[in-house]
C-alpha cells in the first residue's frame, strides 16, 4: 500500500465515522479559531491604532530652529544658532522630496496673541496665527468640516483668506456658516474659506484655537519681524521613521551648512512615541494570544489522541486482517498518522476561516477604523500547527496499532 492509497484509506475511514470525525475536527477548529482569531484581532487593532496615530500626525517628525529659552547645563548655555529662515526651509523641501516619497509642509507661527472679530463678536486675544502651505492640514491631521484648503494660488498671490479652527468658528459664528464671511484680524480683513473639525490635543486643546493663513500672507503680516520656519515631514509608513529621519537630518545639515563632527544647528522632534509604545504592547499581546491559543490546541490534541485510541480499539480486527494480508507495521502507522493529520487539516481550515471572520468582527467592534485583515502569516502558522498536532496526537495510537499481534487481533470481538 503506497502513500496515496494510505491517504485514500484514511479518507474512507473518516467518511465511515463521519459524526466522530466532524466532532473531532470541530475541536481542532475551535483551537485554531482561538489562535488565529486572537492574533487577527491584535493585528486589526494595530492597524486601527496606526491609522489613528497617522491622523494625529504620529507618522511625522518636526524640524525646528533654536528654542526661545536656551538650556543651561553646568553653567554653560547651548550655542545660539540662527533660526531656520524661509530660504532654508524651501531648500530642504526641494532636496528632500527628490530623495523620498515623504510629504513636507512648511509653516511659521506668526503670532500667538491675535484676536479675531466679526461684528460685535470677538475671540480671546490668545489665538495662534499660523502661516501654512497647501500640505499643512493633511500632514498635521486636521480635517475640513466645510469650505476648502489653502491653495498654491492663495500662497503665491498672498490672498487674505483664513481657515478657522472649530472653537474660533463656534465663537464668531454661533448661528450661521462662516464660509465667505469677512472677519477682522490684526487690523486686516480676511475672508473665511474653511472650518476645521474639532481635533483636541494632549496639551489642552490649543489646536482648536488656531487661525491658518497662506504662508506668504503670514510673512507679509510679520513685516520686518524675523519668523522661524518649522518643517514637518510625513512618513508613509511608521516603520520607515528611523531611516527617513536620518535622511532628513543629513539633508538639513547640508542646507544649514553644519560642519562635519559638530552638533546639528536644529532639532528633530519625533511624534511616534505613542505608536512605538502600543507596538510594544501589541507584541506582548501576540505572545499572550499565541500562548492561550497553543494551550487550547494542546487540549484539542489530547482529545484527538483519545479519539484515535478509541479508533484503534474499534478497528483491532481490521488491523489484524491487514497484517494477515501483508501490511507492514510501517504501513499501519502511516495509515493512522495520515488519518489524524487529515482530520487536523480539515479542522484547521475551518478554524482559520472562523478565526479570520471572528478576529475581524471583534477588531471592527473595537474600532470602526480597523481595516479587514487577512493574516497570511498566521494562516500558515495555523496549518503548520495543525499538522504538528496531528502528528503528536497520532504517533502513539499509530504505534500501538502497528504493534498489535495479528492472530490476537483476528480473534478480537
C-alpha positions as CSV (number, residue, x, y, z in Angstrom):
1,X,0.0,0.0,0.0
2,X,1.6,3.2,-1.1
3,X,1.2,6.7,0.3
4,X,-1.7,7.7,-2.0
5,X,-3.6,4.5,-1.0
6,X,-2.9,5.3,2.6
7,X,-4.5,8.8,2.1
8,X,-7.5,7.3,0.3
9,X,-7.9,4.7,3.1
10,X,-7.7,7.4,5.7
11,X,-10.4,9.4,4.0
12,X,-12.6,6.3,3.7
13,X,-12.2,5.7,7.4
14,X,-13.1,9.3,8.1
15,X,-16.1,9.0,5.9
16,X,-17.2,5.8,7.6
17,X,-17.1,7.6,11.0
18,X,-18.4,10.9,9.9
19,X,-20.0,12.1,13.1
20,X,-17.0,11.3,15.2
21,X,-14.8,13.0,12.5
22,X,-16.9,16.1,12.5
23,X,-16.8,16.4,16.3
24,X,-13.0,15.8,16.3
25,X,-12.4,18.3,13.6
26,X,-14.6,20.8,15.4
27,X,-12.4,20.5,18.5
28,X,-9.4,21.3,16.3
29,X,-11.3,24.1,14.5
30,X,-12.1,25.8,17.8
31,X,-8.5,25.7,18.9
32,X,-7.3,27.2,15.6
33,X,-10.1,29.7,15.7
34,X,-8.9,30.9,19.1
35,X,-5.3,31.1,17.9
36,X,-6.0,32.8,14.5
37,X,-8.9,34.9,15.9
38,X,-6.9,36.5,18.7
39,X,-3.9,37.2,16.5
40,X,-6.1,38.6,13.8
41,X,-7.9,40.8,16.3
42,X,-4.5,42.1,17.6
43,X,-3.3,42.8,14.0
44,X,-6.6,44.7,13.3
45,X,-6.2,46.7,16.5
46,X,-2.6,47.6,15.5
47,X,-3.8,48.7,12.0
48,X,-6.5,50.8,13.6
49,X,-4.1,52.4,16.1
50,X,-1.6,53.1,13.3
51,X,-4.3,54.8,11.3
52,X,-5.4,56.8,14.3
53,X,-1.9,57.9,15.1
54,X,-1.4,58.8,11.5
55,X,-4.4,61.0,11.6
56,X,-2.9,62.7,14.7
57,X,0.4,63.3,13.0
58,X,2.2,60.4,14.7
59,X,3.8,59.3,11.5
60,X,5.7,62.6,11.2
61,X,8.6,64.5,12.6
62,X,9.3,68.2,13.0
63,X,12.5,70.1,12.2
64,X,12.6,73.2,14.4
65,X,15.0,76.0,14.9
66,X,16.6,77.1,18.2
67,X,14.4,77.3,21.3
68,X,13.3,80.6,22.7
69,X,14.8,79.8,26.1
70,X,18.1,78.1,25.8
71,X,19.1,75.3,28.1
72,X,21.9,75.6,30.6
73,X,24.0,72.6,31.7
74,X,26.7,73.0,34.4
75,X,26.5,76.8,33.9
76,X,27.1,76.5,30.1
77,X,24.4,77.6,27.6
78,X,23.8,75.9,24.3
79,X,25.2,77.7,21.3
80,X,22.9,80.4,19.9
81,X,22.2,79.1,16.4
82,X,20.3,81.3,13.9
83,X,16.6,80.4,13.2
84,X,15.5,78.4,10.2
85,X,14.8,81.0,7.5
86,X,12.3,80.7,4.6
87,X,15.1,80.0,2.1
88,X,16.5,77.1,4.1
89,X,13.1,75.6,4.6
90,X,12.4,75.8,0.8
91,X,15.8,74.2,0.0
92,X,15.1,71.4,2.4
93,X,11.7,70.7,0.8
94,X,13.2,70.7,-2.7
95,X,16.2,68.5,-1.8
96,X,14.3,66.0,0.4
97,X,11.2,65.5,-1.8
98,X,13.6,64.3,-4.5
99,X,15.1,61.6,-2.2
100,X,12.0,60.0,-0.7
101,X,8.2,59.7,-1.0
102,X,7.6,61.7,2.2
103,X,5.3,64.7,2.2
104,X,6.6,68.0,3.6
105,X,4.9,71.1,4.9
106,X,6.5,74.5,5.8
107,X,4.8,76.7,8.3
108,X,5.5,79.6,10.7
109,X,3.9,80.8,13.9
110,X,3.2,84.4,13.0
111,X,1.8,85.4,16.4
112,X,0.2,83.8,19.5
113,X,-1.8,86.8,20.6
114,X,-4.2,87.5,17.7
115,X,-7.8,88.5,18.3
116,X,-10.5,87.8,15.7
117,X,-13.6,89.9,15.3
118,X,-16.9,89.5,13.4
119,X,-19.4,92.2,14.0
120,X,-19.9,92.5,17.8
121,X,-18.3,89.1,18.5
122,X,-14.7,88.5,19.2
123,X,-12.3,85.8,20.4
124,X,-10.0,85.9,23.3
125,X,-6.6,87.6,22.4
126,X,-4.8,84.2,22.6
127,X,-5.4,82.9,19.1
128,X,-2.4,81.5,17.3
129,X,-2.0,82.7,13.8
130,X,0.0,80.3,11.6
131,X,1.2,80.8,8.1
132,X,0.8,77.5,6.2
133,X,1.3,75.9,2.8
134,X,-1.0,73.6,0.9
135,X,0.2,70.4,2.7
136,X,-0.2,71.6,6.3
137,X,-3.8,70.5,7.0
138,X,-3.3,66.9,5.8
139,X,0.1,66.3,7.4
140,X,-1.0,67.8,10.8
141,X,-4.1,65.6,10.9
142,X,-6.7,68.3,10.6
143,X,-10.0,67.7,8.7
144,X,-12.1,70.3,7.0
145,X,-15.7,70.3,8.0
146,X,-16.7,72.9,5.4
147,X,-15.0,75.1,2.8
148,X,-11.7,74.5,1.1
149,X,-8.0,74.2,1.8
150,X,-5.3,76.8,1.1
151,X,-4.1,76.5,-2.5
152,X,-0.8,77.4,-4.1
153,X,-2.6,80.3,-5.8
154,X,-3.5,81.7,-2.4
155,X,0.1,81.5,-1.3
156,X,1.6,83.0,-4.5
157,X,-1.0,85.8,-4.6
158,X,-0.8,86.5,-0.8
159,X,-4.5,86.3,-0.6
160,X,-6.1,87.5,2.7
161,X,-8.0,84.2,3.3
162,X,-8.2,82.3,6.6
163,X,-9.2,78.9,7.8
164,X,-10.7,78.8,11.3
165,X,-10.4,76.1,13.9
166,X,-13.6,74.7,15.4
167,X,-13.5,76.8,18.7
168,X,-13.0,80.1,16.8
169,X,-15.7,79.3,14.3
170,X,-18.2,78.5,17.1
171,X,-17.3,81.7,19.0
172,X,-17.6,84.1,16.0
173,X,-20.4,82.3,14.1
174,X,-22.7,80.6,16.6
175,X,-25.8,80.5,14.4
176,X,-24.5,80.8,10.8
177,X,-21.9,79.4,8.4
178,X,-18.6,81.3,8.4
179,X,-17.8,80.4,4.9
180,X,-17.2,83.5,2.7
181,X,-17.7,85.8,5.6
182,X,-15.2,88.6,6.3
183,X,-13.5,88.9,9.7
184,X,-11.0,91.3,11.2
185,X,-7.6,90.2,12.5
186,X,-4.6,92.4,13.3
187,X,-6.2,95.3,11.6
188,X,-6.7,93.5,8.3
189,X,-9.8,91.9,6.7
190,X,-9.8,88.2,5.9
191,X,-12.2,86.0,4.0
192,X,-13.1,82.7,5.7
193,X,-12.6,79.9,3.3
194,X,-12.7,76.9,5.6
195,X,-13.6,75.5,9.0
196,X,-11.7,72.7,10.7
197,X,-13.2,69.8,12.6
198,X,-12.6,69.6,16.3
199,X,-9.3,68.0,16.9
200,X,-8.2,68.5,20.5
201,X,-4.7,67.8,21.7
202,X,-2.7,66.4,24.6
203,X,-1.6,69.9,25.5
204,X,-5.1,71.2,26.3
205,X,-6.9,71.8,23.1
206,X,-4.8,74.6,21.6
207,X,-5.2,73.0,18.2
208,X,-8.8,74.2,18.2
209,X,-7.8,77.8,18.7
210,X,-5.8,78.5,15.6
211,X,-6.3,80.6,12.5
212,X,-4.5,79.4,9.4
213,X,-3.5,81.8,6.6
214,X,-1.4,81.3,3.4
215,X,2.3,81.2,4.1
216,X,3.2,84.3,2.1
217,X,0.3,86.2,3.7
218,X,1.8,85.3,7.1
219,X,5.2,86.6,6.1
220,X,3.6,89.8,4.9
221,X,1.8,90.2,8.2
222,X,5.0,89.8,10.1
223,X,6.5,92.7,8.2
224,X,10.1,93.2,9.2
225,X,9.9,90.8,12.1
226,X,12.0,87.6,11.6
227,X,10.0,84.4,11.6
228,X,11.3,81.0,12.5
229,X,10.0,78.4,10.0
230,X,9.2,74.9,11.1
231,X,9.2,71.9,8.9
232,X,7.1,68.8,9.3
233,X,7.8,65.7,7.3
234,X,5.2,63.0,7.0
235,X,6.4,59.4,6.6
236,X,4.2,56.9,4.6
237,X,4.9,54.1,7.0
238,X,5.8,54.4,10.7
239,X,8.3,51.5,10.3
240,X,10.3,53.8,7.9
241,X,10.6,56.5,10.5
242,X,14.2,55.8,11.7
243,X,15.6,55.7,8.1
244,X,13.8,58.8,6.8
245,X,14.6,60.8,10.0
246,X,18.3,60.0,9.4
247,X,18.0,61.1,5.7
248,X,16.2,64.3,6.8
249,X,18.9,65.2,9.3
250,X,21.6,64.7,6.7
251,X,19.8,66.9,4.1
252,X,19.1,69.7,6.7
253,X,22.7,69.7,7.9
254,X,23.7,70.2,4.3
255,X,21.2,73.1,3.9
256,X,22.3,74.7,7.2
257,X,26.0,74.1,6.3
258,X,26.7,72.4,9.6
259,X,30.3,71.3,9.9
260,X,31.2,67.6,10.0
261,X,31.6,66.4,13.6
262,X,29.7,69.4,15.0
263,X,26.2,69.1,16.6
264,X,23.2,70.0,14.4
265,X,22.0,73.6,14.5
266,X,18.4,72.4,14.6
267,X,16.2,70.0,16.4
268,X,14.2,67.0,15.2
269,X,11.2,66.1,17.3
270,X,9.5,62.8,16.5
271,X,5.9,62.2,17.3
272,X,5.7,58.4,17.0
273,X,6.4,57.7,20.7
274,X,2.8,56.5,21.4
275,X,2.8,54.4,18.3
276,X,6.0,52.7,19.4
277,X,4.6,52.1,22.9
278,X,1.5,50.5,21.5
279,X,3.5,48.4,19.1
280,X,5.5,47.0,22.0
281,X,2.3,46.3,23.9
282,X,0.7,44.6,20.9
283,X,3.9,42.4,20.7
284,X,3.2,41.2,24.3
285,X,-0.5,40.7,23.4
286,X,0.6,38.5,20.4
287,X,2.8,36.4,22.7
288,X,-0.1,36.1,25.1
289,X,-2.6,35.3,22.4
290,X,-0.3,32.7,20.9
291,X,0.1,31.1,24.4
292,X,-3.6,30.9,25.0
293,X,-4.3,29.5,21.5
294,X,-1.5,27.0,21.9
295,X,-2.9,25.8,25.3
296,X,-6.3,25.4,23.6
297,X,-4.7,23.4,20.8
298,X,-3.0,21.1,23.3
299,X,-6.4,20.3,24.8
300,X,-7.6,19.6,21.3
301,X,-4.6,17.4,20.7
302,X,-5.3,15.3,23.8
303,X,-8.9,14.9,22.7
304,X,-7.8,13.8,19.3
305,X,-5.4,11.3,20.7
306,X,-8.1,9.9,22.9
307,X,-10.4,9.5,19.9
308,X,-7.6,7.9,17.8
309,X,-7.0,5.4,20.7
310,X,-10.7,4.5,20.6
311,X,-10.5,4.1,16.8
312,X,-7.5,1.7,17.2
313,X,-9.5,-0.4,19.7
314,X,-12.6,-0.4,17.4
315,X,-10.6,-1.4,14.4
316,X,-8.4,-4.1,16.1
317,X,-9.9,-6.9,13.9
318,X,-9.4,-4.7,10.7
319,X,-5.8,-4.2,11.7
320,X,-5.4,-8.0,12.1
321,X,-6.8,-8.6,8.6
322,X,-4.5,-6.0,7.1
323,X,-1.4,-7.6,8.8
324,X,-2.6,-11.1,7.7
325,X,-2.7,-9.8,4.1
326,X,0.9,-8.5,4.3
327,X,0.6,-4.9,5.6
328,X,3.8,-4.0,7.4
329,X,3.9,-2.1,10.8
330,X,5.1,1.0,8.9
331,X,2.1,1.0,6.6
332,X,-0.2,0.6,9.6
333,X,1.5,3.5,11.4
334,X,1.2,5.7,8.2
335,X,-2.5,4.9,7.9
336,X,-3.3,6.1,11.4
337,X,-0.9,9.1,11.2
338,X,-2.4,10.3,7.9
339,X,-5.9,9.9,9.3
340,X,-5.0,12.1,12.3
341,X,-3.3,14.7,10.1
342,X,-6.2,14.8,7.6
343,X,-8.7,15.4,10.5
344,X,-6.5,18.1,11.9
345,X,-6.1,19.8,8.5
346,X,-9.9,19.7,7.9
347,X,-10.5,21.2,11.3
348,X,-7.7,23.7,10.8
349,X,-9.1,25.1,7.5
350,X,-12.5,25.6,9.2
351,X,-10.8,27.1,12.2
352,X,-8.8,29.5,10.0
353,X,-11.9,30.7,8.2
354,X,-13.8,31.2,11.5
355,X,-10.7,32.8,13.1
356,X,-10.4,35.4,10.3
357,X,-14.1,36.2,10.5
358,X,-14.2,36.4,14.3
359,X,-11.0,38.4,14.5
360,X,-12.1,41.0,12.0
361,X,-15.5,41.3,13.5
362,X,-14.0,41.9,17.0
363,X,-11.5,44.4,15.7
364,X,-14.3,46.2,13.9
365,X,-16.4,46.3,17.1
366,X,-13.4,47.8,19.0
367,X,-12.6,50.4,16.3
368,X,-14.6,51.3,13.2
369,X,-11.3,52.5,11.6
370,X,-9.9,48.9,11.6
371,X,-9.4,47.6,8.1
372,X,-10.1,44.0,7.1
373,X,-7.0,41.8,7.8
374,X,-6.1,38.6,6.1
375,X,-3.2,37.3,8.2
376,X,-1.3,35.1,5.8
377,X,1.5,34.5,8.3
378,X,-0.9,33.4,11.0
379,X,-2.8,31.2,8.5
380,X,0.5,29.4,7.5
381,X,1.3,29.0,11.2
382,X,-2.2,27.6,11.8
383,X,-1.8,24.9,9.1
384,X,1.7,24.1,10.4
385,X,0.3,23.8,14.0
386,X,-2.5,21.5,12.7
387,X,-0.1,19.1,11.0
388,X,2.1,19.1,14.2
389,X,-0.9,18.4,16.4
390,X,-2.0,15.6,14.0
391,X,1.5,14.1,14.3
392,X,1.7,14.4,18.1
393,X,-1.9,13.0,18.5
394,X,-1.4,10.2,16.0
395,X,2.0,8.9,16.9
396,X,1.1,6.8,20.0
397,X,-2.2,5.4,18.6
398,X,-0.4,4.5,15.3
399,X,2.5,2.9,17.2
400,X,0.0,0.9,19.3
401,X,-1.9,-0.2,16.2
402,X,1.3,-1.3,14.4
403,X,2.4,-3.4,17.4
404,X,-0.9,-5.4,17.6
405,X,-0.4,-9.2,17.2
406,X,-2.3,-10.2,14.0
407,X,-3.6,-13.5,15.5
408,X,-4.9,-11.8,18.7
409,X,-6.4,-9.1,16.5
410,X,-8.3,-11.5,14.3
411,X,-9.8,-13.1,17.4
412,X,-10.9,-9.7,18.8
413,X,-14.6,-9.2,19.1
